[in-house]
């Protein structure tokens, strides 16, 4: 059964922001950051810098995680 989103604070470019993601996405996001040798803040800042204007950060992180796992399954 899905668990509700959990809110965590991140620091992007020196500014704190809160992001709500489901626990499974948080864990996958942490795993990807660790594999890349990055902190969550650094990876989130990278994702933030590449997102389109109308897309929220939480959505951008979810799509990023999904694309990472799709790339691995090919």
N, CA, C and O atoms as a GROMACS GRO file, in nm:
protein
  296
    1UNK      N    1   0.084  -0.118   0.000
    1UNK     CA    2   0.000   0.000   0.000
    1UNK      C    3   0.088   0.125   0.000
    1UNK      O    4   0.181   0.134   0.080
    2UNK      N    5   0.061   0.219  -0.088
    2UNK     CA    6   0.144   0.341  -0.095
    2UNK      C    7   0.138   0.421   0.035
    2UNK      O    8   0.034   0.430   0.102
    3UNK      N    9   0.251   0.478   0.068
    3UNK     CA   10   0.258   0.566   0.184
    3UNK      C   11   0.248   0.710   0.138
    3UNK      O   12   0.285   0.741   0.024
    4UNK      N   13   0.198   0.799   0.223
    4UNK     CA   14   0.184   0.940   0.182
    4UNK      C   15   0.318   1.006   0.164
    4UNK      O   16   0.418   0.962   0.221
    5UNK      N   17   0.322   1.113   0.084
    5UNK     CA   18   0.448   1.186   0.064
    5UNK      C   19   0.505   1.237   0.196
    5UNK      O   20   0.433   1.272   0.290
    6UNK      N   21   0.637   1.241   0.201
    6UNK     CA   22   0.709   1.294   0.317
    6UNK      C   23   0.782   1.420   0.274
    6UNK      O   24   0.843   1.424   0.167
    7UNK      N   25   0.776   1.521   0.357
    7UNK     CA   26   0.839   1.649   0.326
    7UNK      C   27   0.978   1.653   0.386
    7UNK      O   28   0.997   1.622   0.504
    8UNK      N   29   1.076   1.691   0.304
    8UNK     CA   30   1.214   1.708   0.349
    8UNK      C   31   1.267   1.841   0.297
    8UNK      O   32   1.223   1.890   0.192
    9UNK      N   33   1.358   1.899   0.370
    9UNK     CA   34   1.420   2.025   0.328
    9UNK      C   35   1.547   1.998   0.249
    9UNK      O   36   1.625   1.909   0.282
   10UNK      N   37   1.565   2.075   0.145
   10UNK     CA   38   1.686   2.072   0.064
   10UNK      C   39   1.740   2.213   0.054
   10UNK      O   40   1.665   2.310   0.068
   11UNK      N   41   1.868   2.225   0.030
   11UNK     CA   42   1.928   2.356   0.007
   11UNK      C   43   1.974   2.362  -0.138
   11UNK      O   44   2.060   2.285  -0.181
   12UNK      N   45   1.915   2.455  -0.213
   12UNK     CA   46   1.948   2.473  -0.354
   12UNK      C   47   2.005   2.612  -0.374
   12UNK      O   48   1.937   2.712  -0.351
   13UNK      N   49   2.128   2.617  -0.417
   13UNK     CA   50   2.193   2.745  -0.446
   13UNK      C   51   2.187   2.839  -0.325
   13UNK      O   52   2.164   2.959  -0.340
   14UNK      N   53   2.206   2.782  -0.205
   14UNK     CA   54   2.208   2.861  -0.082
   14UNK      C   55   2.073   2.891  -0.022
   14UNK      O   56   2.066   2.961   0.079
   15UNK      N   57   1.965   2.842  -0.081
   15UNK     CA   58   1.830   2.868  -0.031
   15UNK      C   59   1.763   2.737   0.008
   15UNK      O   60   1.771   2.638  -0.065
   16UNK      N   61   1.697   2.738   0.124
   16UNK     CA   62   1.624   2.619   0.170
   16UNK      C   63   1.490   2.610   0.100
   16UNK      O   64   1.423   2.710   0.077
   17UNK      N   65   1.453   2.488   0.066
   17UNK     CA   66   1.322   2.462   0.007
   17UNK      C   67   1.273   2.327   0.056
   17UNK      O   68   1.354   2.239   0.087
   18UNK      N   69   1.143   2.309   0.064
   18UNK     CA   70   1.086   2.182   0.105
   18UNK      C   71   1.032   2.109  -0.016
   18UNK      O   72   0.974   2.170  -0.106
   19UNK      N   73   1.053   1.979  -0.017
   19UNK     CA   74   1.005   1.895  -0.127
   19UNK      C   75   0.931   1.777  -0.066
   19UNK      O   76   0.980   1.714   0.028
   20UNK      N   77   0.814   1.748  -0.119
   20UNK     CA   78   0.735   1.634  -0.074
   20UNK      C   79   0.741   1.524  -0.180
   20UNK      O   80   0.702   1.545  -0.294
   21UNK      N   81   0.791   1.408  -0.139
   21UNK     CA   82   0.798   1.291  -0.225
   21UNK      C   83   0.754   1.169  -0.145
   21UNK      O   84   0.765   1.167  -0.022
   22UNK      N   85   0.705   1.070  -0.214
   22UNK     CA   86   0.673   0.944  -0.151
   22UNK      C   87   0.803   0.881  -0.100
   22UNK      O   88   0.909   0.900  -0.161
   23UNK      N   89   0.796   0.807   0.011
   23UNK     CA   90   0.919   0.748   0.068
   23UNK      C   91   0.999   0.666  -0.033
   23UNK      O   92   1.122   0.666  -0.029
   24UNK      N   93   0.931   0.597  -0.122
   24UNK     CA   94   1.000   0.516  -0.222
   24UNK      C   95   1.082   0.604  -0.317
   24UNK      O   96   1.192   0.566  -0.358
   25UNK      N   97   1.030   0.721  -0.352
   25UNK     CA   98   1.105   0.814  -0.436
   25UNK      C   99   1.222   0.874  -0.360
   25UNK      O  100   1.330   0.892  -0.417
   26UNK      N  101   1.203   0.905  -0.231
   26UNK     CA  102   1.315   0.956  -0.152
   26UNK      C  103   1.428   0.855  -0.148
   26UNK      O  104   1.544   0.890  -0.165
   27UNK      N  105   1.393   0.727  -0.126
   27UNK     CA  106   1.497   0.625  -0.118
   27UNK      C  107   1.569   0.609  -0.251
   27UNK      O  108   1.691   0.599  -0.254
   28UNK      N  109   1.494   0.606  -0.361
   28UNK     CA  110   1.555   0.593  -0.493
   28UNK      C  111   1.643   0.716  -0.522
   28UNK      O  112   1.752   0.702  -0.578
   29UNK      N  113   1.597   0.833  -0.484
   29UNK     CA  114   1.673   0.956  -0.505
   29UNK      C  115   1.804   0.952  -0.425
   29UNK      O  116   1.909   0.988  -0.477
   30UNK      N  117   1.798   0.906  -0.300
   30UNK     CA  118   1.919   0.890  -0.218
   30UNK      C  119   2.015   0.790  -0.281
   30UNK      O  120   2.136   0.814  -0.287
   31UNK      N  121   1.960   0.679  -0.328
   31UNK     CA  122   2.044   0.576  -0.390
   31UNK      C  123   2.116   0.628  -0.514
   31UNK      O  124   2.235   0.603  -0.532
   32UNK      N  125   2.045   0.701  -0.597
   32UNK     CA  126   2.105   0.757  -0.719
   32UNK      C  127   2.214   0.857  -0.683
   32UNK      O  128   2.322   0.855  -0.742
   33UNK      N  129   2.187   0.944  -0.587
   33UNK     CA  130   2.287   1.042  -0.544
   33UNK      C  131   2.412   0.971  -0.493
   33UNK      O  132   2.524   1.010  -0.526
   34UNK      N  133   2.394   0.867  -0.412
   34UNK     CA  134   2.508   0.792  -0.358
   34UNK      C  135   2.588   0.726  -0.470
   34UNK      O  136   2.711   0.729  -0.469
   35UNK      N  137   2.519   0.666  -0.566
   35UNK     CA  138   2.587   0.602  -0.678
   35UNK      C  139   2.669   0.701  -0.758
   35UNK      O  140   2.775   0.668  -0.812
   36UNK      N  141   2.620   0.824  -0.766
   36UNK     CA  142   2.689   0.928  -0.843
   36UNK      C  143   2.793   1.002  -0.759
   36UNK      O  144   2.864   1.088  -0.810
   37UNK      N  145   2.801   0.970  -0.631
   37UNK     CA  146   2.894   1.039  -0.542
   37UNK      C  147   2.854   1.182  -0.516
   37UNK      O  148   2.940   1.269  -0.496
   38UNK      N  149   2.724   1.209  -0.515
   38UNK     CA  150   2.672   1.344  -0.493
   38UNK      C  151   2.588   1.348  -0.366
   38UNK      O  152   2.535   1.246  -0.322
   39UNK      N  153   2.576   1.465  -0.310
   39UNK     CA  154   2.481   1.484  -0.201
   39UNK      C  155   2.343   1.502  -0.263
   39UNK      O  156   2.329   1.531  -0.381
   40UNK      N  157   2.241   1.484  -0.180
   40UNK     CA  158   2.105   1.510  -0.228
   40UNK      C  159   2.090   1.654  -0.275
   40UNK      O  160   2.026   1.682  -0.377
   41UNK      N  161   2.149   1.746  -0.199
   41UNK     CA  162   2.139   1.887  -0.236
   41UNK      C  163   2.203   1.914  -0.372
   41UNK      O  164   2.148   1.989  -0.453
   42UNK      N  165   2.318   1.854  -0.397
   42UNK     CA  166   2.386   1.876  -0.525
   42UNK      C  167   2.305   1.818  -0.641
   42UNK      O  168   2.292   1.881  -0.745
   43UNK      N  169   2.251   1.698  -0.622
   43UNK     CA  170   2.172   1.636  -0.728
   43UNK      C  171   2.042   1.714  -0.749
   43UNK      O  172   2.000   1.733  -0.863
   44UNK      N  173   1.980   1.757  -0.642
   44UNK     CA  174   1.857   1.836  -0.654
   44UNK      C  175   1.885   1.968  -0.727
   44UNK      O  176   1.804   2.011  -0.808
   45UNK      N  177   1.999   2.030  -0.699
   45UNK     CA  178   2.035   2.156  -0.767
   45UNK      C  179   2.057   2.131  -0.916
   45UNK      O  180   2.020   2.214  -0.998
   46UNK      N  181   2.117   2.018  -0.950
   46UNK     CA  182   2.137   1.981  -1.090
   46UNK      C  183   2.002   1.964  -1.161
   46UNK      O  184   1.982   2.013  -1.272
   47UNK      N  185   1.911   1.893  -1.096
   47UNK     CA  186   1.777   1.872  -1.152
   47UNK      C  187   1.704   2.005  -1.162
   47UNK      O  188   1.638   2.033  -1.262
   48UNK      N  189   1.715   2.087  -1.059
   48UNK     CA  190   1.650   2.218  -1.058
   48UNK      C  191   1.698   2.303  -1.174
   48UNK      O  192   1.618   2.373  -1.237
   49UNK      N  193   1.826   2.298  -1.203
   49UNK     CA  194   1.882   2.378  -1.311
   49UNK      C  195   1.839   2.334  -1.450
   49UNK      O  196   1.846   2.412  -1.545
   50UNK      N  197   1.794   2.210  -1.461
   50UNK     CA  198   1.757   2.159  -1.594
   50UNK      C  199   1.607   2.151  -1.617
   50UNK      O  200   1.563   2.108  -1.724
   51UNK      N  201   1.526   2.190  -1.518
   51UNK     CA  202   1.381   2.177  -1.535
   51UNK      C  203   1.322   2.294  -1.611
   51UNK      O  204   1.379   2.403  -1.617
   52UNK      N  205   1.206   2.268  -1.668
   52UNK     CA  206   1.135   2.374  -1.741
   52UNK      C  207   1.064   2.464  -1.642
   52UNK      O  208   1.045   2.427  -1.526
   53UNK      N  209   1.025   2.580  -1.686
   53UNK     CA  210   0.965   2.680  -1.598
   53UNK      C  211   0.838   2.638  -1.529
   53UNK      O  212   0.815   2.678  -1.415
   54UNK      N  213   0.753   2.557  -1.593
   54UNK     CA  214   0.625   2.522  -1.534
   54UNK      C  215   0.625   2.395  -1.452
   54UNK      O  216   0.522   2.359  -1.395
   55UNK      N  217   0.737   2.328  -1.445
   55UNK     CA  218   0.746   2.200  -1.377
   55UNK      C  219   0.794   2.221  -1.233
   55UNK      O  220   0.894   2.289  -1.210
   56UNK      N  221   0.724   2.163  -1.138
   56UNK     CA  222   0.764   2.172  -0.999
   56UNK      C  223   0.886   2.085  -0.970
   56UNK      O  224   0.912   1.989  -1.042
   57UNK      N  225   0.959   2.118  -0.865
   57UNK     CA  226   1.080   2.044  -0.832
   57UNK      C  227   1.048   1.899  -0.796
   57UNK      O  228   1.120   1.808  -0.838
   58UNK      N  229   0.943   1.875  -0.719
   58UNK     CA  230   0.908   1.738  -0.682
   58UNK      C  231   0.879   1.655  -0.807
   58UNK      O  232   0.924   1.540  -0.818
   59UNK      N  233   0.805   1.711  -0.900
   59UNK     CA  234   0.775   1.640  -1.025
   59UNK      C  235   0.903   1.614  -1.104
   59UNK      O  236   0.921   1.505  -1.159
   60UNK      N  237   0.991   1.712  -1.109
   60UNK     CA  238   1.117   1.696  -1.181
   60UNK      C  239   1.201   1.584  -1.120
   60UNK      O  240   1.265   1.508  -1.193
   61UNK      N  241   1.202   1.574  -0.988
   61UNK     CA  242   1.278   1.468  -0.922
   61UNK      C  243   1.216   1.332  -0.953
   61UNK      O  244   1.288   1.237  -0.982
   62UNK      N  245   1.084   1.323  -0.947
   62UNK     CA  246   1.018   1.195  -0.979
   62UNK      C  247   1.050   1.150  -1.121
   62UNK      O  248   1.083   1.034  -1.143
   63UNK      N  249   1.042   1.242  -1.216
   63UNK     CA  250   1.071   1.208  -1.356
   63UNK      C  251   1.217   1.168  -1.371
   63UNK      O  252   1.248   1.072  -1.442
   64UNK      N  253   1.307   1.239  -1.304
   64UNK     CA  254   1.449   1.205  -1.307
   64UNK      C  255   1.472   1.063  -1.256
   64UNK      O  256   1.542   0.985  -1.320
   65UNK      N  257   1.413   1.030  -1.142
   65UNK     CA  258   1.427   0.896  -1.084
   65UNK      C  259   1.372   0.792  -1.182
   65UNK      O  260   1.436   0.689  -1.206
   66UNK      N  261   1.256   0.817  -1.236
   66UNK     CA  262   1.196   0.723  -1.332
   66UNK      C  263   1.287   0.701  -1.452
   66UNK      O  264   1.308   0.587  -1.493
   67UNK      N  265   1.340   0.809  -1.508
   67UNK     CA  266   1.430   0.796  -1.624
   67UNK      C  267   1.557   0.719  -1.591
   67UNK      O  268   1.607   0.643  -1.674
   68UNK      N  269   1.609   0.737  -1.471
   68UNK     CA  270   1.728   0.663  -1.429
   68UNK      C  271   1.700   0.514  -1.426
   68UNK      O  272   1.781   0.433  -1.472
   69UNK      N  273   1.586   0.476  -1.373
   69UNK     CA  274   1.552   0.334  -1.364
   69UNK      C  275   1.515   0.277  -1.501
   69UNK      O  276   1.543   0.160  -1.528
   70UNK      N  277   1.454   0.357  -1.586
   70UNK     CA  278   1.424   0.310  -1.722
   70UNK      C  279   1.552   0.286  -1.798
   70UNK      O  280   1.563   0.188  -1.872
   71UNK      N  281   1.650   0.374  -1.782
   71UNK     CA  282   1.778   0.359  -1.852
   71UNK      C  283   1.850   0.231  -1.807
   71UNK      O  284   1.918   0.167  -1.888
   72UNK      N  285   1.836   0.194  -1.682
   72UNK     CA  286   1.900   0.074  -1.630
   72UNK      C  287   1.835  -0.054  -1.683
   72UNK      O  288   1.900  -0.157  -1.697
   73UNK      N  289   1.706  -0.046  -1.712
   73UNK     CA  290   1.635  -0.167  -1.756
   73UNK      C  291   1.649  -0.194  -1.905
   73UNK      O  292   1.598  -0.295  -1.955
   74UNK      N  293   1.718  -0.107  -1.977
   74UNK     CA  294   1.736  -0.127  -2.122
   74UNK      C  295   1.854  -0.213  -2.151
   74UNK      O  296   1.884  -0.240  -2.267
   0.00000   0.00000   0.00000
